[in-house]
Amino acid sequence: MSMRSGIVVSDPDDWTARALQASFVRRGFDTPFLDFSDLQAVIGEGGSICSRGMNLQDLDLLVIRDLGRHSAGDLAFRFETLRELERLGVLIVNPPEAIAGAANKFATSLALQRAGVPTPRTVVTGNLDEALSALRVFERAVSKPLFGYKGRDILLLQSGRKGAEGDAEELQGIIKRQGIVYLQEFIESATPRDIRAFVVGDEVSGAIYRVAPKGAWISNLARGGRAEPCPLTGEIADLAVRASHAVGAVYSGVDLLETPQGLKVIEVNGTPSGRGIFEALGADVAEKIADLVILLRESR
């Protein structure tokens, strides 16, 4: 069966995009890279949606590695384009709503709560007094940008560390920059690390520990963390699959924390890298993703 497909990625040297492309090529499908920085939509008679000279409406499948990040305006344009292509019958993986829901940490937190997936206590507010109250209750809290990625702009706050005025000034600065503050209770562990479980469909392909560099507490691999094998338990598999399904993802990277009350899910990544799990476990998740999305397309 002939299938027309493409991979949306801003960096042609991206490890995961190349692994996905190779997996599709091995199955006989030419799957070129498409950079949405040159995305063009024409509305009206003879309308089209094109990238690099290719009419995307003619595709059967579009795999999203990343949409690129510039401004809220062009990101909204790219997202709405994906929704329109989906409406026209193109299979988008991950689905636009899943990518948007996973990218928005508040939306993820709500989805996890609705699905009954344990997650750390979280407060989101634009009110300084409410933010101060939450910080006092948590004592230590992690401030994350609502649409952050790769562990950037994450802050560890401690109530009273800078005095009452210092706390207020710090939180007010976050609210001024971001419009709101997203505060999640900080859960300390003897070894600063989290667990990244890679979910494809209804199964976990493997799990790794992401261990923070010496003297640091942020464990993202993009921030210098290292990947180590993590035994895949039933609890990890159950929570990771439920979390992935909660945001509607075909595949995802689910981040979990070890706590005295058991595992808790902190984030779901709708455009995850497969490099860490490959280097730590030798698991090529791109192969499983390719098999699943081809099956999904053929079953439509």
C-alpha positions as CSV (number, residue, x, y, z in Angstrom):
1,M,0.0,0.0,0.0
2,S,1.4,3.4,-1.0
3,M,1.4,6.0,1.7
4,R,2.5,9.6,1.5
5,S,4.0,10.9,4.7
6,G,6.2,13.6,6.2
7,I,7.9,14.5,9.4
8,V,7.6,18.0,10.8
9,V,10.9,19.1,12.4
10,S,12.8,22.3,12.7
11,D,16.3,20.7,13.1
12,P,17.2,18.2,10.3
13,D,19.9,16.8,12.5
14,D,17.5,16.0,15.3
15,W,18.3,12.4,16.5
16,T,14.6,11.4,17.0
17,A,13.5,12.8,13.6
18,R,16.2,10.9,11.9
19,A,15.4,7.7,13.7
20,L,11.7,8.1,12.7
21,Q,12.6,8.8,9.1
22,A,14.9,5.7,8.9
23,S,12.1,3.6,10.4
24,F,9.6,4.7,7.7
25,V,12.2,4.3,4.9
26,R,12.9,0.7,6.1
27,R,9.1,0.0,5.6
28,G,9.2,1.4,2.1
29,F,7.8,4.9,2.7
30,D,9.6,8.0,1.6
31,T,9.1,10.4,4.5
32,P,10.7,13.8,3.9
33,F,11.4,16.4,6.6
34,L,9.1,19.4,6.6
35,D,10.0,22.7,8.4
36,F,6.9,24.7,9.3
37,S,8.9,27.9,9.3
38,D,8.0,28.1,5.6
39,L,4.4,26.9,6.1
40,Q,1.9,28.6,3.7
41,A,-1.9,28.5,3.7
42,V,-4.0,29.9,0.9
43,I,-7.7,30.5,1.6
44,G,-10.2,30.8,-1.2
45,E,-10.6,29.2,-4.6
46,G,-7.8,26.7,-5.2
47,G,-6.8,27.0,-1.5
48,S,-3.9,24.9,-0.3
49,I,-1.6,24.2,2.7
50,C,2.0,23.8,1.6
51,S,5.5,23.4,3.0
52,R,8.6,23.2,0.9
53,G,6.6,22.9,-2.2
54,M,4.5,20.0,-1.0
55,N,0.8,20.2,-0.7
56,L,0.1,18.8,2.7
57,Q,-3.5,18.1,1.9
58,D,-2.3,15.3,-0.3
59,L,-0.5,13.5,2.5
60,D,-1.8,10.4,4.3
61,L,0.3,10.9,7.4
62,L,2.1,13.7,9.2
63,V,4.4,12.9,12.2
64,I,5.1,15.9,14.4
65,R,8.6,16.0,16.0
66,D,8.4,19.7,16.7
67,L,6.5,22.7,15.3
68,G,9.3,25.2,16.0
69,R,9.1,28.0,18.5
70,H,9.0,31.7,17.5
71,S,6.0,33.6,18.7
72,A,2.5,32.9,20.0
73,G,1.1,34.1,16.6
74,D,3.0,31.7,14.3
75,L,2.6,28.8,16.8
76,A,-1.2,29.3,16.8
77,F,-1.1,29.4,12.9
78,R,0.8,26.1,12.8
79,F,-1.5,24.5,15.3
80,E,-4.6,25.5,13.5
81,T,-3.1,24.3,10.2
82,L,-2.7,20.9,11.8
83,R,-6.3,20.9,13.0
84,E,-7.4,21.7,9.5
85,L,-5.3,18.9,7.9
86,E,-6.7,16.5,10.4
87,R,-10.2,17.6,9.5
88,L,-9.4,17.0,5.8
89,G,-8.4,13.4,6.6
90,V,-4.6,13.5,7.2
91,L,-3.5,11.4,10.1
92,I,-1.6,13.7,12.5
93,V,0.7,12.0,15.1
94,N,0.6,13.1,17.8
95,P,-2.9,14.5,17.3
96,P,-3.0,18.4,17.5
97,E,-5.2,18.3,20.7
98,A,-2.8,15.9,22.4
99,I,0.3,18.1,21.5
100,A,-1.5,21.2,22.7
101,G,-2.7,19.5,25.9
102,A,0.6,18.0,26.8
103,A,2.4,21.3,26.0
104,N,0.1,23.2,28.4
105,K,1.1,22.1,31.9
106,F,-2.2,23.3,33.4
107,A,-4.2,21.3,30.8
108,T,-2.0,18.3,31.6
109,S,-2.6,18.7,35.3
110,L,-6.3,18.8,34.8
111,A,-6.3,15.8,32.4
112,L,-4.3,13.7,35.0
113,Q,-6.7,14.7,37.7
114,R,-9.7,13.7,35.6
115,A,-8.1,10.4,34.9
116,G,-7.3,9.7,38.5
117,V,-3.6,9.7,37.9
118,P,-1.7,10.9,41.0
119,T,0.2,14.1,40.5
120,P,1.8,16.6,42.9
121,R,-0.3,19.3,44.5
122,T,-0.4,22.3,42.1
123,V,-1.6,25.9,42.3
124,V,-2.0,28.1,39.2
125,T,-2.8,31.8,39.8
126,G,-2.2,35.3,38.7
127,N,-3.0,36.6,42.2
128,L,0.1,37.4,44.3
129,D,-1.6,36.8,47.6
130,E,-2.8,33.4,46.5
131,A,0.7,32.5,45.2
132,L,2.3,33.5,48.5
133,S,-0.3,31.5,50.4
134,A,0.4,28.4,48.2
135,L,4.2,28.8,48.7
136,R,3.7,29.0,52.5
137,V,1.7,25.8,52.4
138,F,4.1,23.9,50.1
139,E,7.2,25.4,51.9
140,R,9.2,24.6,48.8
141,A,7.7,24.7,45.3
142,V,8.8,24.4,41.7
143,S,7.7,27.3,39.4
144,K,7.4,26.2,35.8
145,P,6.4,28.2,32.7
146,L,3.0,27.0,31.5
147,F,4.5,26.3,28.0
148,G,8.1,25.5,29.0
149,Y,10.3,22.8,27.5
150,K,13.7,21.1,28.1
151,G,13.7,22.2,31.7
152,R,14.1,25.9,30.9
153,D,13.0,28.8,33.2
154,I,12.2,26.4,36.0
155,L,12.8,27.8,39.5
156,L,12.9,26.3,43.0
157,L,11.3,28.6,45.5
158,Q,11.4,28.3,49.3
159,S,9.1,30.1,51.6
160,G,10.9,32.6,53.8
161,R,14.3,32.0,52.2
162,K,14.4,35.7,51.1
163,G,12.1,37.0,53.7
164,A,8.4,37.9,53.2
165,E,9.2,40.8,50.9
166,G,11.7,38.7,49.0
167,D,9.1,36.0,48.4
168,A,6.6,38.5,47.2
169,E,9.1,40.2,44.9
170,E,10.2,36.8,43.4
171,L,6.6,35.7,42.7
172,Q,5.5,39.1,41.5
173,G,8.4,39.0,39.0
174,I,7.2,35.6,37.7
175,I,3.6,36.8,37.3
176,K,4.8,39.9,35.5
177,R,6.9,37.9,33.0
178,Q,4.4,35.1,32.5
179,G,1.0,36.5,33.4
180,I,0.5,33.7,36.0
181,V,2.6,31.5,38.2
182,Y,2.4,27.7,38.1
183,L,3.5,26.3,41.4
184,Q,4.0,22.6,42.1
185,E,5.0,21.2,45.5
186,F,8.7,20.2,45.5
187,I,9.3,16.6,46.4
188,E,12.8,15.9,47.6
189,S,14.7,12.6,47.0
190,A,18.0,11.3,48.2
191,T,19.1,11.2,44.5
192,P,17.8,14.1,42.5
193,R,16.2,12.2,39.6
194,D,12.9,11.4,37.9
195,I,11.7,8.6,35.7
196,R,10.9,9.0,32.0
197,A,8.7,6.2,30.6
198,F,8.2,6.1,26.9
199,V,4.7,5.0,25.9
200,V,3.7,3.8,22.4
201,G,0.0,3.0,22.2
202,D,-1.0,0.9,25.1
203,E,2.5,-0.2,26.1
204,V,5.6,1.2,27.7
205,S,8.6,0.6,25.5
206,G,11.0,1.2,28.4
207,A,11.9,3.5,31.3
208,I,15.0,5.4,32.3
209,Y,16.1,7.4,35.3
210,R,17.0,10.9,34.4
211,V,19.7,11.8,37.1
212,A,20.5,15.4,37.7
213,P,24.1,16.6,37.5
214,K,26.1,16.8,40.7
215,G,24.9,19.8,42.8
216,A,21.8,20.3,40.6
217,W,18.1,19.2,41.1
218,I,16.8,19.5,37.5
219,S,17.3,16.2,35.8
220,N,16.3,16.9,32.1
221,L,18.8,15.4,29.7
222,A,18.8,18.7,27.9
223,R,20.1,20.4,31.1
224,G,22.9,17.9,31.7
225,G,21.1,15.0,33.3
226,R,22.2,11.5,32.5
227,A,20.1,8.5,31.5
228,E,20.3,5.3,33.4
229,P,18.2,2.1,33.0
230,C,15.1,2.0,35.2
231,P,13.4,-1.4,36.0
232,L,9.9,-1.3,34.4
233,T,7.4,-2.1,37.2
234,G,3.7,-2.6,36.9
235,E,3.1,0.7,38.7
236,I,5.3,2.6,36.2
237,A,3.6,1.0,33.2
238,D,0.1,1.5,34.5
239,L,0.5,5.2,35.4
240,A,2.5,6.0,32.3
241,V,-0.1,4.5,29.9
242,R,-3.0,6.1,31.8
243,A,-1.3,9.5,31.7
244,S,-0.6,9.2,28.0
245,H,-4.2,8.2,27.3
246,A,-5.4,11.1,29.5
247,V,-3.9,13.7,27.0
248,G,-4.9,11.6,24.0
249,A,-1.4,10.8,22.8
250,V,-0.5,8.1,20.4
251,Y,3.0,8.0,21.9
252,S,4.5,10.1,24.7
253,G,7.2,10.6,27.3
254,V,5.7,10.5,30.7
255,D,7.8,11.9,33.6
256,L,7.2,10.4,37.1
257,L,8.6,11.2,40.6
258,E,9.2,8.8,43.4
259,T,7.5,9.9,46.5
260,P,6.8,8.4,50.0
261,Q,3.2,8.0,48.8
262,G,4.2,6.2,45.6
263,L,4.8,7.4,42.1
264,K,3.3,10.6,40.9
265,V,3.2,11.9,37.3
266,I,4.6,15.4,36.8
267,E,4.5,15.9,33.0
268,V,3.5,14.3,29.7
269,N,5.6,15.2,26.7
270,G,3.7,14.9,23.4
271,T,6.8,15.3,21.2
272,P,9.4,13.3,23.2
273,S,13.0,12.5,22.3
274,G,13.8,8.8,21.9
275,R,17.6,9.3,22.2
276,G,17.9,8.9,26.0
277,I,16.0,5.6,26.1
278,F,18.0,4.3,23.1
279,E,21.4,5.1,24.7
280,A,20.4,3.7,28.1
281,L,18.5,0.6,27.0
282,G,19.1,0.1,23.3
283,A,15.3,0.5,22.7
284,D,14.5,2.0,19.3
285,V,11.1,3.5,20.0
286,A,11.0,4.9,16.5
287,E,10.5,1.4,15.2
288,K,7.4,0.8,17.4
289,I,6.0,4.3,16.6
290,A,6.3,3.6,12.8
291,D,4.6,0.3,13.1
292,L,1.7,1.8,15.2
293,V,1.1,4.8,13.0
294,I,1.1,2.8,9.8
295,L,-1.4,0.4,11.4
296,L,-3.5,3.3,12.5
297,R,-3.5,4.8,8.9
298,E,-4.3,1.5,7.3
299,S,-7.2,0.8,9.6
300,R,-9.0,4.1,8.8
